[in-house]
Amino acid sequence: MLADKLIERKLKVQRKADLEAEKTGKRKQPKWVSIAKSVSWRAVGTIDTMVISYFITGELTLAISIGSIEVFSKMILYYFHERLWEKFTK
């Protein structure tokens, strides 16, 4: 009974906060959304890098090596870029 009331109160507070955020346009993205976006974007970007590297070098092994190094560095950079963007667009 008490747990139900606490949960109900928590949900009511959360709904109120969500409505207020929508009205003011200041809805904050959770960090996991930034991570998911960075992973999906890096998959596309890495394939692009591998294809371009293959066309330039003509060596599949080298293209895959370049892409595998690039995927991690740019994923990390994108995450921090996304968080900074969120911070400065409030």
Secondary structure, 3 states (H helix, E strand, C coil): CHHHHHHHHHHHHHHHHHHHHHHHCCCCCCHHHHHHHHHHHHHHHHHHHHHHHHHHHCCHHHHHHHHHHHHHHHHHHHHHHHHHHHHHCC
